[in-house]
Amino acid sequence: MFARGGQPLFRGIVVQKLKSWIRAIGLPAEEFSGHSLRRGGATSGLVAGLTEAEIMKLGRWKTNTYLRYQAPPNRFMGALSAKLVGADSSTRIN
């Protein structure tokens, strides 16, 4: 999708490519910004099991503000709920 021949992939290149695709399907590209890529990156990192330090490094965050961008998908939340329900009853608070 964003092949760069082994070269680093920079945000500006990705945003430019996405905007060209958005225009190609007839949507107003000016209504799109690269900001949603940060949210998607933080969420993808969470789902992939990256550590806090790894997510912060990839997003170039210097603080844990990335936490505001994470929006776990429903399937991820469902798996967490199932894990909680399956927890040993001796660890539950009554």
QUIVEN-V965299 format. One record per backbone hydrogen bond with DSSP energy under -0.5 kcal/mol. CO is the residue of the C=O (numbers start at 1). NH is the residue of the N-H. E is the energy in kcal/mol with one decimal. If there is no record, write none. Layout:
co=CO nh=NH e=E
co=CO nh=NH e=E
This chain:
co=4 nh=7 e=-1.4
co=8 nh=10 e=-0.7
co=10 nh=13 e=-0.6
co=10 nh=14 e=-1.9
co=11 nh=15 e=-2.9
co=12 nh=16 e=-2.3
co=13 nh=17 e=-2.3
co=14 nh=18 e=-2.8
co=15 nh=19 e=-2.6
co=16 nh=20 e=-1.8
co=17 nh=21 e=-2.0
co=18 nh=22 e=-2.7
co=19 nh=23 e=-2.5
co=20 nh=24 e=-2.0
co=21 nh=25 e=-1.3
co=22 nh=27 e=-2.2
co=23 nh=26 e=-1.8
co=27 nh=29 e=-1.0
co=28 nh=31 e=-1.7
co=29 nh=32 e=-1.8
co=33 nh=36 e=-0.9
co=34 nh=37 e=-1.4
co=34 nh=38 e=-0.8
co=35 nh=38 e=-1.0
co=35 nh=39 e=-1.4
co=36 nh=40 e=-2.5
co=37 nh=41 e=-2.4
co=38 nh=42 e=-2.5
co=39 nh=43 e=-2.5
co=40 nh=44 e=-2.8
co=41 nh=45 e=-2.3
co=42 nh=46 e=-1.9
co=43 nh=47 e=-2.5
co=44 nh=48 e=-2.3
co=45 nh=49 e=-0.5
co=45 nh=50 e=-2.6
co=46 nh=49 e=-1.2
co=51 nh=55 e=-2.4
co=52 nh=56 e=-2.6
co=53 nh=57 e=-2.2
co=54 nh=58 e=-2.6
co=55 nh=59 e=-2.2
co=56 nh=60 e=-0.6
co=56 nh=61 e=-2.3
co=57 nh=60 e=-0.8
co=63 nh=66 e=-0.6
co=64 nh=67 e=-2.1
co=65 nh=68 e=-1.8
co=66 nh=69 e=-1.7
co=66 nh=70 e=-0.8
co=67 nh=70 e=-0.5
co=73 nh=76 e=-0.8
co=73 nh=77 e=-2.0
co=74 nh=78 e=-2.8
co=75 nh=79 e=-1.7
co=76 nh=80 e=-1.9
co=77 nh=81 e=-2.4
co=78 nh=82 e=-2.5
co=79 nh=83 e=-2.0
co=80 nh=84 e=-2.1
co=81 nh=85 e=-2.5
co=82 nh=86 e=-1.9
co=84 nh=87 e=-1.4
co=88 nh=91 e=-2.0
co=89 nh=92 e=-1.1
co=92 nh=94 e=-0.5
